[in-house]
Amino acid sequence: MGGNIGQLGIHTSKSLAAEDPFDPVEPPKRPTSNLIMHSMAMLGREFCYAVEAAYVTPVLLSVGLPKSLYSTVWLLSPVLGFLLQPVVGLASDHCQARWGRRRPYILTLGLMMLSGMALYLNGDAVVSALIADPRRKRIWAITITMIGVVVFDFAADFIDGPIKAYLFDVCSHEDKERGLHYHALFTGFGGALGYLLGAIDWAHLEIGRVLGTEFQVMFFFSALVLTLCFIIHLCSIPEAPLRDVTKDTSPQQAPQDFPLPSDKMYQYGSIEKAKNGSVNPELALKGEKNKNPAEQTRKAMTMKSLLRALVNMPPHYRCLCISHFIGWTAFLSNMLFFTDFMGQIVYQGDPYGAHNSTEFLIYERGVEVGCWGLCINSVFSSLYSYFQKPLVSYIGLKGLYFMGYLLFGLGTGFIGLFPNVYSTLALCTLFGVMSSTLYTVPFNLIAKYHREEQEEKRQQAPGGSPDGGGRGQGLACAVLTCMVQLAQILVGGGLGFLVSKAGSVIVVITASALALIGSCFVALFVRYVD
């Protein structure tokens, strides 16, 4: 009996040594209702994004923002996100909060989104009520509005990484794929609702007269939708905390008494003491530095370690990031200037004409129709996400990825070469294919890469103790999401100059060329896992 106990102790210590803090026991299958609740965060986020797209330019114009500050507003947020997102992703991988690893960050960023909306939609009204001097009022209104836009953009861009990592942490591999499809479905649905809400003339309705202006109406609905969606999201699936077992186990406890991993609790590190105080030889070889996993967590969260992780990124991660960057650069190039393209190129309007001139009114009509085109994009993105699951069984992830880029490239190319109202609106459906592809396929590949790494570690564990550090999914999702910020920096800094020189048509041609290049890249260089 004693021999059996001793063998059990050694076996337990080895299993704990092989346990990866980023690789808990496979979670149970989640019901569809849980995955839908988890996806509500994407609905709320995209709803507020659509409201910003519809109202931020009128807000900035109404407070008198100088043209010289436009680039600052649009570039500051992606620059901050690009620099800080990997840091927060790595920190969330090692977060030991009782509420879980990801949800504290999601809650904080959600509150930042709400604060940013409050500032840029209500800042002018609040300043007008508090300050009478016109010059001071204008300065404060511009300052508060700029801060609000930057804070909202920063948080909204940032929050996608923790949401995806949260999904990956609490779901089995099959549920990860289902969850990503629901994320894309509700992303499109939220964008469509936001654009439709922005198209309503609230000034002539009772709620508009009660709340004051259409900006206050939009803040009311945005805050309501965002709050409800994030409450549902944060209560969707329990997230077990990442804990240091040295805090939960007394030094006298025998190895067979160690709490083994379960679907209720993740554990970080291990205590490898055998019965009667004997020390496991593997621990002795590792040295004293491995005795305190919490200390190793702090060491892992240094900028030097972060930069090393990014530089030493495996080639297949790097190729996926490059393809994601190309895709988002093409997509944003088209979407950010699409309404202007409709007004100037399709409708032949003039945004610089007198506000009561026919040319300016035609331009405004083109912008309105362009907003309906963006709404069509969101609706079709939601529908396409619903059909992605049966499609992937026929053409695989490689086929989905390639088809998304190719269709978007061909669609934007036809729009640029043959600008027509009806054909352009019809081809907006292909924008939805691209957006759904960007929201699902790359993160699906991240989940498959991580699963493959963990399988390799399990196979190596019997022959030798693998490194338990692991590549956290929070860091992987954050680095992938950084490509969106990098694309925003490139588009915001470069395409504005091209538009001023060659007109809006250059935007859709550029988007088409990038997407077609991206389709070749995803077919030849991105690695796919069966």
GUZALUM-51636 format. One line per field, with one value per residue (C-alpha): x, y, z; residue number from 1; residue in one letter. Coordinates in steps of 0.5 Angstrom, whole numbers, always signed. Layout:
px X,...
py Y,...
pz Z,...
seq NUM,...
type a,...
This chain:
px +0,+6,+9,+3,+2,+9,+8,+2,+5,+11,+5,+2,+8,+9,+2,+3,+9,+7,+1,+1,-2,-5,-8,-13,-17,-22,-28,-35,-39,-43,-50,-52,-55,-49,-45,-50,-50,-42,-43,-48,-41,-40,-47,-46,-39,-41,-47,-43,-38,-44,-46,-39,-38,-45,-44,-37,-36,-42,-40,-33,-35,-40,-35,-31,-25,-19,-17,-10,-12,-16,-10,-9,-16,-16,-8,-7,-12,-9,-2,-3,-7,-1,+4,+0,-5,+1,+2,-5,-6,+0,-2,-9,-5,-3,-8,-10,-16,-22,-27,-22,-17,-21,-27,-24,-20,-27,-31,-25,-25,-33,-33,-28,-32,-38,-34,-32,-39,-41,-35,-36,-43,-45,-39,-41,-48,-44,-39,-44,-48,-42,-38,-41,-35,-35,-27,-26,-33,-30,-23,-26,-31,-26,-21,-27,-30,-23,-21,-28,-27,-20,-22,-28,-23,-18,-23,-27,-21,-17,-23,-24,-17,-20,-27,-24,-19,-25,-28,-22,-21,-28,-30,-28,-25,-31,-35,-29,-31,-39,-37,-33,-39,-44,-39,-39,-47,-48,-43,-46,-53,-50,-47,-54,-58,-53,-53,-61,-62,-57,-62,-68,-69,-70,-71,-78,-80,-82,-76,-71,-75,-75,-67,-65,-61,-60,-53,-56,-62,-56,-52,-58,-59,-52,-51,-57,-55,-48,-49,-54,-50,-44,-48,-50,-44,-40,-45,-45,-40,-36,-29,-25,-19,-12,-9,-2,-3,+3,-3,-8,-3,+0,+7,+5,+0,+2,+2,-4,-8,-6,-13,-12,-15,-22,-27,-28,-21,-15,-8,-2,+5,+6,+9,+13,+14,+14,+11,+15,+19,+23,+24,+23,+29,+26,+25,+32,+35,+31,+33,+31,+28,+22,+19,+15,+11,+8,+15,+16,+9,+12,+18,+14,+10,+16,+17,+24,+20,+14,+19,+22,+16,+14,+21,+21,+14,+13,+13,+6,+4,+8,+4,-2,-1,+1,-5,-9,-6,-7,-14,-16,-12,-16,-22,-21,-19,-25,-30,-27,-28,-34,-39,-35,-34,-41,-42,-37,-36,-42,-47,-42,-43,-39,-37,-34,-40,-44,-49,-55,-52,-55,-48,-47,-55,-53,-47,-51,-56,-50,-47,-54,-54,-47,-50,-55,-49,-46,-52,-53,-45,-47,-53,-50,-44,-49,-52,-46,-43,-49,-47,-40,-41,-44,-39,-33,-34,-34,-28,-25,-22,-17,-23,-26,-20,-19,-26,-27,-21,-22,-29,-28,-22,-26,-32,-29,-25,-32,-34,-28,-28,-36,-39,-46,-51,-55,-49,-45,-51,-51,-43,-44,-46,-39,-36,-40,-37,-30,-32,-35,-28,-24,-28,-28,-22,-16,-18,-20,-13,-10,-15,-12,-5,-6,-9,-4,+2,-2,-2,+5,+7,+2,+6,+13,+11,+12,+19,+21,+18,+16,+17,+10,+11,+6,+4,-2,-8,-9,-2,-4,-10,-7,-2,-7,-11,-5,-5,-12,-9,-3,-8,-11,-5,-3,-10,-10,-3,-3,-10,-12,-6,-8,-15,-13,-9,-13,-20,-24,-24,-16,-19,-23,-18,-12,-17,-18,-11,-9,-15,-13,-5,-8,-12,-5,-2,-7,-7,+1,+4,-2,-1,-8,-9,-14
py +0,+5,+3,+5,+11,+13,+12,+16,+22,+21,+21,+27,+31,+29,+31,+37,+39,+37,+42,+48,+54,+56,+49,+47,+41,+41,+45,+42,+43,+49,+50,+54,+59,+61,+62,+67,+70,+71,+74,+79,+83,+84,+86,+92,+94,+94,+98,+103,+103,+104,+110,+113,+112,+116,+121,+123,+127,+131,+132,+134,+139,+142,+143,+147,+142,+145,+140,+140,+136,+131,+126,+127,+124,+118,+116,+117,+111,+106,+108,+107,+100,+98,+99,+97,+91,+86,+88,+88,+81,+78,+81,+78,+71,+72,+75,+72,+76,+72,+73,+70,+72,+76,+79,+84,+87,+87,+90,+96,+97,+97,+102,+106,+105,+108,+114,+116,+116,+120,+125,+126,+125,+130,+134,+140,+140,+140,+145,+150,+149,+151,+156,+162,+165,+163,+162,+158,+154,+152,+150,+146,+143,+141,+138,+134,+131,+129,+126,+122,+120,+117,+114,+110,+108,+105,+101,+99,+96,+94,+89,+85,+81,+79,+77,+72,+70,+69,+65,+60,+59,+57,+53,+46,+46,+45,+50,+55,+55,+55,+61,+65,+64,+67,+73,+74,+74,+78,+83,+84,+85,+90,+94,+94,+96,+102,+104,+104,+107,+113,+114,+116,+123,+123,+131,+130,+125,+126,+122,+127,+133,+130,+129,+135,+133,+127,+126,+125,+120,+116,+116,+114,+108,+107,+107,+102,+97,+97,+96,+91,+87,+87,+85,+79,+77,+78,+73,+68,+63,+62,+64,+60,+64,+63,+61,+59,+53,+55,+59,+54,+48,+48,+46,+39,+37,+30,+30,+26,+31,+36,+39,+36,+41,+40,+44,+49,+51,+53,+52,+55,+52,+46,+44,+38,+35,+28,+25,+25,+31,+28,+33,+31,+30,+34,+40,+40,+40,+46,+50,+55,+59,+55,+54,+60,+60,+67,+70,+67,+70,+77,+75,+73,+80,+84,+88,+84,+78,+81,+83,+76,+73,+77,+77,+69,+68,+62,+63,+61,+66,+71,+69,+69,+76,+79,+76,+79,+86,+86,+84,+90,+95,+93,+93,+99,+103,+102,+103,+109,+113,+109,+114,+120,+115,+115,+122,+124,+119,+115,+121,+126,+131,+137,+137,+143,+147,+152,+148,+150,+149,+143,+140,+139,+137,+131,+130,+129,+124,+120,+120,+117,+112,+110,+109,+104,+101,+100,+97,+92,+90,+89,+85,+80,+80,+77,+72,+70,+68,+64,+60,+59,+53,+49,+52,+50,+43,+43,+48,+48,+54,+55,+56,+61,+65,+65,+66,+72,+76,+74,+76,+83,+84,+83,+87,+93,+93,+93,+98,+103,+101,+102,+106,+106,+106,+100,+95,+99,+97,+90,+89,+92,+84,+82,+87,+83,+77,+80,+83,+76,+73,+77,+76,+69,+65,+68,+67,+60,+59,+61,+56,+51,+53,+53,+46,+43,+46,+43,+36,+36,+38,+32,+28,+30,+30,+23,+23,+29,+35,+40,+48,+50,+57,+56,+61,+64,+65,+72,+74,+71,+74,+81,+81,+79,+84,+89,+88,+92,+98,+98,+98,+104,+107,+106,+108,+114,+116,+115,+114,+121,+124,+119,+122,+129,+128,+123,+123,+117,+113,+111,+108,+103,+101,+101,+96,+92,+91,+89,+84,+81,+80,+78,+72,+70,+70,+66,+61,+60,+62,+61,+55,+51,+45,+40
pz +0,+2,-5,-9,-5,-6,-14,-14,-11,-16,-22,-19,-19,-26,-28,-25,-28,-35,-34,-38,-35,-41,-43,-38,-38,-44,-42,-43,-49,-48,-50,-56,-51,-47,-54,-56,-49,-50,-57,-55,-53,-61,-62,-57,-59,-67,-65,-62,-68,-73,-69,-69,-76,-77,-72,-70,-77,-76,-68,-70,-75,-70,-65,-70,-70,-74,-80,-78,-72,-76,-77,-70,-68,-72,-71,-64,-62,-67,-65,-57,-59,-63,-58,-52,-54,-54,-47,-44,-48,-44,-38,-38,-40,-32,-29,-22,-21,-18,-23,-28,-33,-39,-36,-31,-38,-42,-36,-36,-43,-44,-38,-42,-49,-45,-42,-49,-52,-46,-48,-55,-56,-50,-49,-53,-49,-43,-44,-47,-41,-36,-40,-43,-46,-54,-55,-48,-50,-57,-54,-49,-53,-58,-53,-49,-56,-58,-52,-52,-59,-58,-51,-55,-61,-56,-52,-58,-62,-56,-53,-59,-56,-49,-52,-57,-51,-46,-51,-53,-45,-43,-50,-53,-60,-63,-59,-61,-68,-66,-62,-67,-72,-67,-66,-73,-74,-68,-71,-77,-74,-69,-74,-78,-72,-71,-78,-78,-72,-75,-81,-77,-76,-69,-69,-71,-66,-59,-56,-59,-56,-49,-50,-53,-60,-64,-61,-54,-57,-60,-53,-50,-54,-55,-47,-46,-52,-50,-42,-43,-48,-44,-38,-41,-44,-37,-34,-40,-38,-32,-32,-27,-24,-26,-19,-16,-12,-7,-4,-4,-1,+5,+5,+9,+4,+1,-7,-7,-4,-9,-12,-19,-25,-27,-31,-25,-24,-27,-24,-25,-24,-19,-13,-14,-7,-6,+0,+7,+4,-1,-7,-14,-18,-24,-19,-17,-24,-25,-19,-14,-19,-21,-14,-14,-20,-18,-19,-25,-28,-26,-30,-36,-36,-37,-44,-45,-45,-49,-55,-55,-55,-61,-65,-64,-66,-70,-78,-79,-73,-77,-84,-81,-78,-85,-88,-83,-84,-92,-91,-86,-90,-96,-92,-88,-95,-98,-92,-89,-95,-98,-97,-100,-106,-107,-106,-111,-116,-116,-115,-118,-112,-110,-102,-103,-106,-102,-98,-101,-108,-112,-113,-105,-104,-109,-105,-99,-102,-105,-97,-95,-100,-98,-91,-94,-97,-91,-88,-93,-92,-84,-86,-91,-86,-81,-86,-89,-82,-81,-87,-86,-82,-87,-92,-88,-89,-96,-98,-91,-88,-94,-98,-94,-93,-100,-102,-98,-100,-108,-108,-104,-109,-115,-112,-110,-117,-121,-117,-118,-126,-127,-122,-122,-116,-117,-118,-113,-108,-110,-109,-102,-100,-102,-97,-92,-94,-93,-86,-84,-86,-82,-76,-76,-80,-77,-70,-72,-74,-68,-64,-68,-68,-60,-60,-64,-60,-54,-57,-58,-51,-49,-53,-51,-43,-42,-45,-42,-38,-43,-42,-38,-40,-47,-51,-48,-53,-50,-53,-59,-60,-58,-63,-69,-67,-67,-75,-75,-71,-76,-82,-79,-78,-85,-88,-84,-85,-93,-96,-94,-98,-104,-104,-104,-110,-114,-111,-108,-114,-112,-105,-108,-113,-108,-104,-110,-111,-104,-103,-109,-107,-100,-104,-107,-100,-96,-101,-101,-95,-89,-86,-85,-79,-81
seq 1,2,3,4,5,6,7,8,9,10,11,12,13,14,15,16,17,18,19,20,21,22,23,24,25,26,27,28,29,30,31,32,33,34,35,36,37,38,39,40,41,42,43,44,45,46,47,48,49,50,51,52,53,54,55,56,57,58,59,60,61,62,63,64,65,66,67,68,69,70,71,72,73,74,75,76,77,78,79,80,81,82,83,84,85,86,87,88,89,90,91,92,93,94,95,96,97,98,99,100,101,102,103,104,105,106,107,108,109,110,111,112,113,114,115,116,117,118,119,120,121,122,123,124,125,126,127,128,129,130,131,132,133,134,135,136,137,138,139,140,141,142,143,144,145,146,147,148,149,150,151,152,153,154,155,156,157,158,159,160,161,162,163,164,165,166,167,168,169,170,171,172,173,174,175,176,177,178,179,180,181,182,183,184,185,186,187,188,189,190,191,192,193,194,195,196,197,198,199,200,201,202,203,204,205,206,207,208,209,210,211,212,213,214,215,216,217,218,219,220,221,222,223,224,225,226,227,228,229,230,231,232,233,234,235,236,237,238,239,240,241,242,243,244,245,246,247,248,249,250,251,252,253,254,255,256,257,258,259,260,261,262,263,264,265,266,267,268,269,270,271,272,273,274,275,276,277,278,279,280,281,282,283,284,285,286,287,288,289,290,291,292,293,294,295,296,297,298,299,300,301,302,303,304,305,306,307,308,309,310,311,312,313,314,315,316,317,318,319,320,321,322,323,324,325,326,327,328,329,330,331,332,333,334,335,336,337,338,339,340,341,342,343,344,345,346,347,348,349,350,351,352,353,354,355,356,357,358,359,360,361,362,363,364,365,366,367,368,369,370,371,372,373,374,375,376,377,378,379,380,381,382,383,384,385,386,387,388,389,390,391,392,393,394,395,396,397,398,399,400,401,402,403,404,405,406,407,408,409,410,411,412,413,414,415,416,417,418,419,420,421,422,423,424,425,426,427,428,429,430,431,432,433,434,435,436,437,438,439,440,441,442,443,444,445,446,447,448,449,450,451,452,453,454,455,456,457,458,459,460,461,462,463,464,465,466,467,468,469,470,471,472,473,474,475,476,477,478,479,480,481,482,483,484,485,486,487,488,489,490,491,492,493,494,495,496,497,498,499,500,501,502,503,504,505,506,507,508,509,510,511,512,513,514,515,516,517,518,519,520,521,522,523,524,525,526,527,528,529,530
type m,g,g,n,i,g,q,l,g,i,h,t,s,k,s,l,a,a,e,d,p,f,d,p,v,e,p,p,k,r,p,t,s,n,l,i,m,h,s,m,a,m,l,g,r,e,f,c,y,a,v,e,a,a,y,v,t,p,v,l,l,s,v,g,l,p,k,s,l,y,s,t,v,w,l,l,s,p,v,l,g,f,l,l,q,p,v,v,g,l,a,s,d,h,c,q,a,r,w,g,r,r,r,p,y,i,l,t,l,g,l,m,m,l,s,g,m,a,l,y,l,n,g,d,a,v,v,s,a,l,i,a,d,p,r,r,k,r,i,w,a,i,t,i,t,m,i,g,v,v,v,f,d,f,a,a,d,f,i,d,g,p,i,k,a,y,l,f,d,v,c,s,h,e,d,k,e,r,g,l,h,y,h,a,l,f,t,g,f,g,g,a,l,g,y,l,l,g,a,i,d,w,a,h,l,e,i,g,r,v,l,g,t,e,f,q,v,m,f,f,f,s,a,l,v,l,t,l,c,f,i,i,h,l,c,s,i,p,e,a,p,l,r,d,v,t,k,d,t,s,p,q,q,a,p,q,d,f,p,l,p,s,d,k,m,y,q,y,g,s,i,e,k,a,k,n,g,s,v,n,p,e,l,a,l,k,g,e,k,n,k,n,p,a,e,q,t,r,k,a,m,t,m,k,s,l,l,r,a,l,v,n,m,p,p,h,y,r,c,l,c,i,s,h,f,i,g,w,t,a,f,l,s,n,m,l,f,f,t,d,f,m,g,q,i,v,y,q,g,d,p,y,g,a,h,n,s,t,e,f,l,i,y,e,r,g,v,e,v,g,c,w,g,l,c,i,n,s,v,f,s,s,l,y,s,y,f,q,k,p,l,v,s,y,i,g,l,k,g,l,y,f,m,g,y,l,l,f,g,l,g,t,g,f,i,g,l,f,p,n,v,y,s,t,l,a,l,c,t,l,f,g,v,m,s,s,t,l,y,t,v,p,f,n,l,i,a,k,y,h,r,e,e,q,e,e,k,r,q,q,a,p,g,g,s,p,d,g,g,g,r,g,q,g,l,a,c,a,v,l,t,c,m,v,q,l,a,q,i,l,v,g,g,g,l,g,f,l,v,s,k,a,g,s,v,i,v,v,i,t,a,s,a,l,a,l,i,g,s,c,f,v,a,l,f,v,r,y,v,d
